[in-house]
Amino acid sequence: MFTAPVSLRTSPLGLAGLAFGLALGACTAITEFADCKVDADCAGAGNGYVCGPGNKCVPGSDDTTTTGDPGTGPTSTSQPTTSTTEPPDTTTLGTETDAVTSTTTSTTETSTSTGPDTETTTTTGEQVACTAHSECVAALGDDHVCGKAGVCVSALTAECQTFHWPSDEPADKVVFVGSIMATSPPFDALVLPLQNAVQLAVEDFNANADLPGGVKIAWIGCDDEGSAAKAMASLTHLSETIGAPVVVGPIFSELVLHLAEQAKTSGTLLISPTASAKEITDLEDDGLVWRTIPSDVYQANAFADRIPQLTPAPQKVALLYKDDAYGNSLHMDAFARLSSDNPGLEITTHQYPNPVGLSQAELLQMYGTVIASAWGAPGEHPDTIGIIGTTEANDIILGFMNAWSAENPDPPLPRFVVSHGVVAALPDLIAKAKDTLKPVLMQITEGVAPIIFDEANFNNFNIRYKIRFNDQAPITAASLSYDGAMVLMLAMAGVPEGEPITGKNVAAAIAKLVDKEGTAVSFGEVMGLSLTFIKKARNILVTGGTVDLKGVSGALDFDLTAGEVRVNLLGWGIDADMGMPDVGVLDPKRMYVLGPAPSTEGMWVDLP
C-alpha cells in the first residue's frame, strides 16, 4: 500500500456491529530522512538537505542550488557532460501538479560521470516516456505507473491517497480499479468500511484468481470529501491519467448524478454501492452507471406506508429532509404518497442543509432553526417525526429530545421514523444520548432500509473483514461495496478474448453474471483457505459461460437496462444489547414485501 508523502488525514475506525455511522484528520510534514518527492519535503531533515537519488533526503552539495518550488528541480551550476564509461542514472527531481486535474507528473535528472571524482547533473524537464509500469517504478519509485498517455505519472494525488499494487508488489500485468468515496470527516466512520470492502474484494480476487494472461488488479482509492469538484478531479485522474476502466463509487446520489456525463465521455463504468436516488435510473449514461442498491422509488412507498401503521395512529407528522439529491427526491415521493393516501393527516415539511462544507457552528445554528420550526409551540407538537437523510439525523433527533425535555410538564413523546441513510447509525444515536434517554429512544425510534445482506454470505464476509481490518466489524452497507467491486472484476473476466478491458466492454459483460440459466455462484462458497466462488465464476466466464451471482448483499439480479437491483425492505427497531442495557443494536421487526415486478408498491408484514 502507498500513501502520499504528505498525509492529508488520519482515519481510525471505531465502529462495530451493524452500524452505518462518523472522526478527525490532520496534516503532517515529512521529517523522516527516508522519503521525499521535492526538496521542500526535506526541510525537517536538516539544514541544506535536498531530495536526492532514490527519493531520499541527502545533504546538498555546493554545486547544486534549488528554487524550493514544487515542480522545479535543482539546477546544476556546471555544464552537462557525457561519459563513455558509465551509463547515466535517472532519478526523480520533483513533481508538478496540474491545478485543474490534480494530476502529478514527474521530471527527471540525468547524472553522468567523467571519472571517479567528477559528476555533474542536468535537469531535462521532460516527462518520462514508458511502455510498462516497471520502467516508471525503476525510474521514479513504487507509487508511479505508466499512465494512459504513455508517460510516467504518480498514482497519488491530493484526492487519491491510497494505492495498492497486487500483493503490494509492482507489476506490469495489471488492470486498475478505482474507488471514489467520501472517506474524510465527517463521513469517515460511515464510509471507510465501504472503502475497506473494496480493498478486501481486490485482495480476495488477486489471491484466488487472475484475468486471462495472468493479469492482476491494482487499486487506487480517492476521497471526494462529499465535494463535486473533488469527485470530478478524482475521476479525471483515474480515467484520463491512469486509464482505469471502472470505478466503485461515488457514495452520494448527488455526486453520481454529477459524474454521470463525465463517466459517459471518458467511457468509465461507475458502480455505486449506496447512491439510491430514483433519478439515477433514467440517466443517459450509455449503460455506464450502475448500483448495487435499489432505487428509492421502493423506499419512498415503504416509508410512507409505515407511518400510518404506527400505534397510536399519528395525527400530526413533521417530515424533515436533507437538502441533497437523495433527501429531496425521496421526500418528494414519500410526501406525495403519505398525503394522498391519508387526507386527514396533518403534515408539515422542513428542509435542512447538507452538512458538506459547513462548520459545526453553522450547522448547529441551522439545525436549531429547523428543529424549532418543526417542533412548534407547546400543545402543537408533532406526534411523529420522519427524517430523510444520513447520519446527521442523529443530532437532529437529539435536538428534538432536548426540546422535549426542556418543557414542564413533559409533553407526549414523539415517534421517529428514519430513512435508510440513517438506519445503520441508530446504535450510535443511543451511544450519544443521555443515559436517561437511551431506553426511551430505543422504544420510539425505527427505520426503513432495503435488504442489503444475505445472512449466510454476510456472516462469512464479516469474519474475513474483521480478521483483515484489526477486529473492526463491517457495517451492513459494506456488503454493497464488496459486491460492486467483485462484480466489476468478474465482469472483466467475461470480456471476450482479444477485446480490451474498457468500461463499455465490462458493462456489457455484466449480462453474463445475471443469467438465471447460468451456473449458480454464491459469495459464501469457501473451501479451506480458498474462496472457491471467485475461481469458479472466473473459469466459467473466461470460457464463454454465464453465471447467476448471489453476493454478500443478496441476489445480484441487475436490471440490465437500468443497471440496478430490486429488493424488499426491512423495518428496523433498536433493542438493548444482551447484558448491556445502555447499548443499542439493530433488530429487524418487519418486512415490506414488494408486489410482482415491475410494481414499486408492497405491504408491511411483521417478522416472527
N, C-alpha and C positions, 0 to 999 in steps of 0.2 A: 504494500500500500504506500502511496505517496501523497503527501500534502504539501501545500505551497510553503516556501521558506518562511513567509510571514504568516503566522496563524491568525485567521480572521475570527475564529471563535473557538471556545471550548464548549463541549456539549455532553456533560454527564447525563446518562439516562437514569431515571428514577421512577419507573412505572411498573406495576405488577398487575397480574390478573387480566381481566377483560376490559381494562380502561382504555379510553381513547383520548387521553387528556393532555401541561405546558412547561426555560432555565436561562442562563446568562452567558454571554460570550465576552471575550476580551482580546485585545490586540497585543502581540508581543514582538519585540525586535530580536533579531539573531544576535546572540553573544557567544555562541559556540564557534570554535575555530574551524569546525568540520565543514560547514555548509554555507554557500553563498551563491548568488547569481550576479550581483554587481558589487562594485567597490563599497558602496554605501552600506551593504549588509555586514561589512567587516568593522564597522565603527566601534563595536564593543570588544573587538579582539585586541586592540592596542593601537597606539599612535603610529600612523604610516602603513598599516596593513591594507592590502588590496586583495581583490578576488583573483586568485591565480589558477594555474592548471588543476583540472580535476574538481573545479568548484570548491577550492579550499582557500581559506584566508591565510595569506602569507605576508611576510614583511616586504614592503615596497622597496624598489631599488632607486638609486639616484638618477638613472637614465630614463625613468618612466614617470609620467605625470598623468593624472586623471582629472576629469571635469567634475566627478561626483554625481553627474546626472544619470539616472537610469536610462539605459538605452544608448549611452555614449561610452564606449570602451576606452581604455587607456591608449594614449598615442605615444609613439616612440620618438625619441629625440635623435635617433640615428637613422640613416637611410637604410632601407631593406637590402639585405644581401642574400645570396643563394649559396648553397653548398652542394658539392658533388659527392660528398662522403656520407651524409646522413639525411634521411628523408625528413620533411617538415612535420612538426606536430601541430595539430589543430586543437584549440581549447576554446571554451566559452569565455567571451569577454563581458557581455552584457545582454540585456533583453530590452525589447521595445514593445510597449503595449499600445494597441490601437484604441483610442478613446471611445470609438463607436462600438466596435465588436468585442472589445476586451480580449482580443487575440494576441498572444505573445509569440514573437518570432525571435530568433537568435542570430547574432553576428559572431564572427569568428576571428581569432588571432592566429597567424601563422608564425611559428618560431623556426628560425633557421640558424645554423651554426657554421662558422668558418674555421673553427678549431676548438681546442679544449677550453680556451679562456674567453672566447668571444661568442656572444649570442645576441641577436637583435630581433625585434619584432615589428610587425606592421599590422594595422587593422584593415581588413578588407571591406567591412561594412556591408557585406553581401549575405543573403540568406544561403543556408546550406542545402544544396540540391540533394535529393535522395530517391532511391527506389525501394528501400527496405527500412524498417524500423531500427534494425540493428546498426545501421550506419549512423542514425541520429543518436542512439544510445551511446555508441562509441565516441562520438564527437562532442556531445553536449550533456550527457547524463541520462539516468534512467527515466526521468519524467518527460523525455522528449520522444516524439513519434514522427514518422514520415506522414505528413498531412495530405489532405486531398489534392492540393496543388502540386505535390511532388517536392516540397521543401520541408525541412525540419521545423517543427513547432513544438511548443510546450503543451502538454496535455492539461496544464493547470492555468486557470485564470482567476480573476477576482471572484467570480461566481462559482467556478468549478474547482473545488478544493480537494477532491478525493479522486484517486486514480489507482486502479489495480490492474496490473498485468495478470495473466493466468498464473496461478500459484505464486504470484508476486515475482515472477521471473520474466524479463523482457523476451519477446518472441516476435518473429516476423509473420507467422501464420496466425493472424488474429482478425476477428471482426469486432468492432466497437459497439457496445450497448451503452447508451447514456441514460441518466435519470435527471429530472428537474423537479425538485421538491423544496418546499419552504422549511428548511431544517434548522434555521436560527430562531432565537427567541422572538416572539412569544410562542412559536409553533413547534419548538424542538421536541418536547416530550410527546407531542401528538404525532409528529411526522418522522422523527428519527427512526422509530421502529419500522416504518414503511420503507425507508431507505435501507435499513439493515436487511429487510426481507429481500430486496433486490440483490444486495450483496450475497446473501445466502443462496439465492437461486442461481446466480452466476457461478459461485463456488461449487454448488451441487452439480450443475451441468458439466463444468470442466473436470470434476473429479470422476464422473461416471460416463462421459461420452465426449465426442467432438463432432464437428461438422466434417463433411467429406473432404479428404485431403489433409486430415489432421489439424484442421483449423480450430482454434480455441476462441474463447470470448474474453475480451478486455472490457473493463467498465470504468466510466468516468461519471462521478456524481457531482451535480451542480445544485446550488442553493439560490432560489429566486427570491427569498425573503418575502414572498407574497406580492412582489412587485412585477408589474407587466414589463417594465423596461429591463429588469434583470432576467426575467424569463426569456425575453427576446434575445438578449445577449448570450444567454446560455445556449439557446437553440442554434444561434448563428455559429457559435464556437463548435458545437457538437456536429452539426450537419455540414457546414461550409468549410470549416477549418480542419476538423478531424476526419470527417467523412462517415460519421456514424449513421447507419441507415434507419435505426429505431431508437426510440426514447420512451422510458417509463415516466409518466407524469404529463403535465403538472398535477398537483393535488386539487387545486381550487377550480371550480367550474369557470369562473371569470377569466382565469388565465388560459384555460383550454380554449375557450371561445376566442381569446385574444391571439393565440398562437396558431389557430387553425389555418389561416391563409398563408402564414409563413411556412408551415409544415407542407401545405399543398405545393407552394412554389419550389421548395427545396426537395420535395419528394421524400420527406421523412415521415415514418409511421410513428404516431403518438398513441400510447395506450395509458389511460389514466385509471388509477385504482379507486378514486373517490369522487371524481367530478360527476355529479348526478343531475345537473340542470337539464330540463327537458329540451332546451334549445339545441343541445349538442346533437340530438337525434337527427335533425334535418339539415345539418351543416353541408354546404357544398365543398366537400373536402377530398374529392377523388378517392374516397374509401380509405383515407389515411388517418382518421381519428377514431379510436376505439376506446372502450372502457370495460372494466370487469365488474362495475357496479351498475345496477339498473337505473333507468331514468326516474326522476322524481314524479313523473305522472302517476305512478302507482302509490308512492308515499303520500302525495297530496290527498288522495282519496282515503287512504288508511288513516291519516292524521285527522281529517275532517270527520270521518265516520266514528272515530273513537270518542271524541269529546262528548257527544250527546249520550253516550252509554255510561258515563260516569254516574256514580251514586253518592249523594242525591243528584238528580238531574240539574245541570247547570242552568242558571238564569241570565247571568251576565258574564261574558267572556272578553278578555283583553288578549289580542294577538300581537305579539312583538316579533319583529323580523329584522335580520341583519341586512344592511344596505350593500348587497353584492348580488351577483347573478343568481347564486343559489338561493339566498333568502328572498329576494324579490319575486323570483319565478315561483318558488314553492308556496310562498304566502298567497300570491295571486290566485293560484288554483285551489288551495285549501280554503281560503276565504270564500271564493265563489261557491264551492260545494257546500260548505258549512252554512252559509247564509241562505242559499236556495232551498236546501233540504230542511232547514229549521227556521221558518219565517218568524216565529215568536221569540227567538233568541236574540238578546241584545249583545251586539258585537262591536267593539272598538278596535282600531288597528293603530299600531305605533311602530314606526321605523326607527332603528338605532344605527349609529355609524359603524362602518367597517373599521376595526381597530388598526389596520395596517397604516403605518406612518404617523400615528397619533401618540402623543406622550401619555403616561399614566395619569397625569393631572387633567389633561384634556378629556380623556376617556371617563374619568370619574365625574367630571362636570357634566358631560353629555349624557352619560348613563343615568345620572341622578335626575336630570331634567325629564328624560323619557319615563323613568320609573314613577316619578311624581305625577306625571300626566296620566299614566295608565292606572295608577293606584286610586287616584281621585280623592274626593273629600270623605270624611267619616260618614258611614252609612251608605256610601255609594261605591264601595269597593267591588271589583270583580270577584266572583267566587271561583273562577277558573282562569288560569293564565297559560296561554300557549306561546311557546318560544321556538322560533325557527332560526337557527344559527349554528354556531360552533361553540368551542369551549368557553368563549367569553360569556356564554349564557349562565355559567356557574356564578359569576359575580353579579349578574342581574338578579338571579334567584335570591342570593344572599341580600341584595339590596331591598328586594320586596319584603324579606323576612325582617330586616331592620325596621322598615316602615311599619310592619305589622306589630312588632314588639314595642314600638315607641308609643302606641296608643294605650290609653287606660280608660275603661277596661279593654282587654284584648278583643278585637273584632274576630268574626269567624275566620278560620284558616282558609286560605285559597288552596286550590289544587294546581299542580304544574304538569303540563304535558309538553314534551320537547321532541324536536326532530332528530334524525339520525346523526347529524353533526355534533350533537350534544351528548347522545346516549352514553357512549363509552367513557365520557368524563364524569359521569354521575358519581362513581365512587370517590372521585377527587372532591366533588361537592360536599360529600359527607365528611371527608377529612378536614376540609377548610371551615366547616360550620362550628359554631359554639357547641359545647357538649350538650347543653340543654336542648339544642335544636336538632341534633343528629337523629334521634329516633322519630322526631316529628317529620323531618324531611323524607325519611325512608317511607313513611306512610302516605305522603301527599304528592310524591314526585314519580312520574313514569315517563317512558319514551317510546318512540316508534322508529324502527330501523329495518332495512331489508336483511334477509338472512344471508350472512356473508361467511359462514364457515360450515364445513362438513365435519361432524363430530369426530369421526374416526381419523380422517385425514388431518384435521386440525390438531388433534392430540399428538400425532406423530411429528407434525411440524413444530409444535410447541416444545417438545423435548429437544429436538435438534437446535432450535433457535436459542433456548436457554443455555445449552451447552456452549454454543458458538459465541454468545454475547454475555458471558460472565453472569449467568443465572438471572438475567433480566427476562421477564415474561413478555411475549409479544402481545400487542393489542389485537383485537379480532380483525381490524381492518388491514393488518399486515398480511393476512391471507390474500387479500385482493392484489396487493403489491407483488407478492411472491408469484401468484398465478399469472399476473400480467407479464412479468419478466420471463417466466418459463414458457408461456405461450409464444413469445417473440422468438426465443431460441429454438423451440421445437418447430416453429413455422419456418425458420431458416433452414432446418434440416429437410423441410418439404419443398424447398425451391428446386425445380428440376435441374438435373446435372447440366453444367455448361452455361447456365444463366447466372447473371451476377446477383449478389445478395443486396437488393435495393429495397427501399421502403415499400414500393408498389409490389414487388415480387413477394416480399414477406407477407404483405396484406392478402395477396391472392392465395397464398399457401395456407392461410388460416382456415379456409374451407376444408382442408384435409384433416383438420383437428376436431371437427364437429359432425362427422359423418355417423349417423345412427346405425348404418350398416357396417361401419368400420370396427376395428378391434377396440374393445373397451380397455381404457388405461386409467387407473386411479393413482393419484399422487401419494397414496398411502402404501403402495406396493414396495416393500423393502425386504431384502434378504441379507442378513448379516450386516456387513458394512456397506453394502451396495444398495443404492436407490434404484431398484430394478425398473421402475416405471420410466426413468429417463432413457436408459439404453433400449428398452423395449419399444418405446414410441419412436426414438431416433432411428432404429434399424428398420422399422416398418415404413417410416416416411421417406428415408433415402432410397428405398427400393420401389417407390411409387405407390405405396399403400396409403390407407387412411386410418384414422383412429377416432375414438369418441372419448374426450377427456373429462375426467372428474377431478377438479382441483382441490386445493385446500379450502377454498371458499364454497365449493359445491360444484354442481354440474356446470361446465363451461359451454352452455348451449347458445353461442352467439347468433344473433340475427345478422346474417351476412350483409344485409343492406344497411342496417342502422349501425352495425358494429357494437352491439351491446347485448346484455343478457336480460332475462325476465324472471324474477323470483318472487316468492311470497315474502311477507314481512312479519316481524315479531313485535309484540308489545312487551317492553321490559319494565320490571319493577326493581326496587332496591331492597335487599334483605341484609340483616346483620350477619356478619361472618361468624361461623361456628366458633364459640368460645371467645369472640371479640365483639361485643355488642356495639362498640363505637366505630367499627369498621364496616363500611358498606360494600356489598358485592352485587353485581347484576344477576338477575334471575328472570328467565323468560316466563311470562304469565299467560300469554295468549298469542294466537297466530291469525294474521289477515290472509285468508286463502283467496287467491285470485280466481276469477272465472276463467273458462277456456279462452285461449288466445284467439283474437287479439284484445280481449277485454282488459280494461285498465281498472276495473272495479272488483271488489271482493266482499268478504264478510268476516267479522271477527269471531273467532272460536276460542274458548278458554282451553288452556292446556291442562291435562290431568296433573 
